[in-house]
């Protein structure tokens, strides 16, 4: 984004932090107009890979699951794992299904995602009414090396922000 555009966005009126953030996202990842932010967390962890034969029969690293700790203001509030799933310490949890993506900032960053919530656990808590999840601001996580031993596993460090949205 050009500096002029960034300044124009800042001067364009009383946008909330969420509105400014949404205006900078690719359209395919944007929250719907009838959604409001329920929670934003920072994740630090690993993208896990397994060495498996590809469609061409050659061994290649295949993504299997994320494994990350979720924090708000430096305090651990939950975990992110396979499914993909998010579980908070308040007992609420969700699983999601990717519906859109956009490239990360560089080739070493996993893509940004928009996910629809497929299921909920827990009857109350911050994730109980969540309908959409965004994975943004990704850093790292891409594994480019070759593998030579089927079944071998490896993790690549990554960080991202997850934004959880609910219907207004």
C-alpha positions in Angstrom: 0.0 0.0 0.0 1.3 3.4 -0.8 1.9 5.9 2.0 -0.7 8.2 0.4 -3.4 5.6 0.6 -2.5 4.8 4.2 -2.8 8.4 5.2 -6.0 8.8 3.2 -7.5 5.8 5.1 -6.5 7.3 8.5 -7.9 10.7 7.6 -11.1 9.4 6.0 -13.2 9.6 9.1 -13.8 7.9 12.4 -13.0 4.3 11.5 -12.7 1.9 14.4 -9.6 -0.3 14.6 -11.6 -3.2 13.2 -12.9 -1.2 10.3 -9.4 0.0 9.4 -8.0 -3.5 9.6 -10.9 -4.8 7.4 -10.3 -2.1 4.8 -6.7 -3.4 4.4 -7.7 -7.1 3.8 -8.3 -8.7 0.5 -12.0 -8.6 -0.2 -12.4 -12.4 -0.2 -11.2 -12.4 3.5 -13.3 -9.5 4.8 -15.9 -10.0 7.5 -19.5 -9.6 6.4 -21.3 -6.3 7.1 -23.6 -7.9 9.7 -20.6 -9.4 11.7 -18.9 -7.8 14.7 -15.5 -8.7 16.2 -15.8 -11.1 19.1 -12.1 -11.5 19.9 -8.7 -11.1 18.4 -5.8 -13.3 19.5 -2.1 -13.7 18.6 -0.9 -17.2 17.9 2.7 -18.5 18.2 3.5 -22.1 17.4 4.3 -24.6 14.7 2.9 -25.7 11.4 3.4 -29.5 11.4 4.3 -31.5 8.3 4.8 -35.2 7.4 6.9 -36.6 4.7 4.5 -38.5 2.3 4.4 -39.6 -1.3 2.8 -36.9 -3.5 0.5 -37.6 -6.5 3.6 -38.1 -8.6 4.9 -40.7 -6.2 7.8 -38.5 -5.0 8.2 -37.8 -1.3 7.2 -34.3 -0.2 6.3 -32.4 3.0 2.5 -32.4 3.5 0.9 -30.1 6.0 -0.9 -32.1 8.8 -1.9 -29.6 11.5 -1.2 -26.4 13.3 -0.1 -26.3 16.9 -0.1 -22.9 18.6 -0.7 -21.0 21.9 -3.3 -18.2 21.7 -2.6 -15.0 23.7 -4.3 -11.7 24.4 -2.1 -8.9 25.8 0.6 -11.5 26.5 -1.6 -13.8 28.5 -2.4 -17.3 27.4 -6.1 -17.7 26.6 -6.2 -20.9 24.7 -4.8 -23.2 22.0 -5.1 -23.9 18.3 -4.8 -27.3 16.7 -5.9 -29.8 14.2 -9.4 -29.5 12.6 -8.5 -26.6 12.5 -9.8 -26.0 16.0 -9.5 -23.2 18.6 -10.2 -23.8 22.3 -10.2 -21.1 24.9 -9.6 -21.4 28.6 -13.3 -20.3 29.2 -14.5 -23.7 27.8 -15.6 -22.5 24.4 -14.3 -24.0 21.2 -14.8 -24.1 17.5 -13.7 -25.9 14.4 -13.5 -24.2 11.0 -13.4 -24.8 7.3 -11.4 -22.6 5.0 -13.5 -20.7 2.4 -11.0 -18.2 1.1 -7.3 -17.4 1.2 -4.7 -14.8 0.2 -0.9 -15.1 -0.1 1.2 -14.2 3.0 3.4 -11.2 2.9 6.3 -13.2 1.5 7.0 -16.7 0.2 8.0 -18.0 3.7 4.6 -16.9 5.2 1.6 -19.3 5.3 -1.5 -17.8 3.5 -4.0 -15.6 5.2 -7.4 -17.4 5.5 -11.1 -16.9 6.0 -12.8 -19.8 7.7 -16.5 -20.5 8.4 -17.2 -22.1 11.7 -18.3 -25.7 11.2 -19.0 -26.7 14.9 -19.0 -25.3 18.4 -18.2 -26.8 21.8 -19.2 -25.4 25.1 -22.5 -23.5 25.6 -21.0 -20.2 26.7 -17.7 -18.4 26.3 -16.2 -16.0 23.8 -16.3 -18.4 20.9 -19.9 -19.6 21.5 -21.5 -17.3 18.9 -18.5 -17.0 16.5 -19.4 -17.6 12.8 -16.2 -16.6 11.0 -12.5 -16.7 11.6 -9.7 -14.8 9.9 -6.0 -15.8 10.0 -4.0 -12.6 9.1 -0.6 -11.1 9.7 1.1 -14.5 9.2 4.9 -14.9 9.7 6.7 -18.1 8.7 5.3 -21.6 8.7 6.1 -22.6 5.1 8.3 -25.7 4.7 10.2 -25.8 1.4 12.9 -28.4 2.1 12.8 -31.8 0.4 12.2 -34.9 2.5 13.7 -38.3 2.0 12.2 -40.6 4.7 8.4 -41.4 4.5 6.7 -40.8 7.8 9.2 -38.3 9.1 7.7 -35.2 10.8 8.8 -31.7 11.0 7.5 -28.4 12.3 8.0 -24.9 11.1 7.6 -22.0 13.5 4.9 -19.5 12.7 2.9 -16.6 14.2 -0.4 -15.2 13.1 -3.4 -13.2 14.4 -6.8 -14.8 14.5 -9.9 -12.6 14.4 -13.2 -14.2 15.5 -16.4 -12.7 14.2 -20.1 -13.2 15.2 -23.4 -12.0 13.8 -24.5 -8.6 15.1 
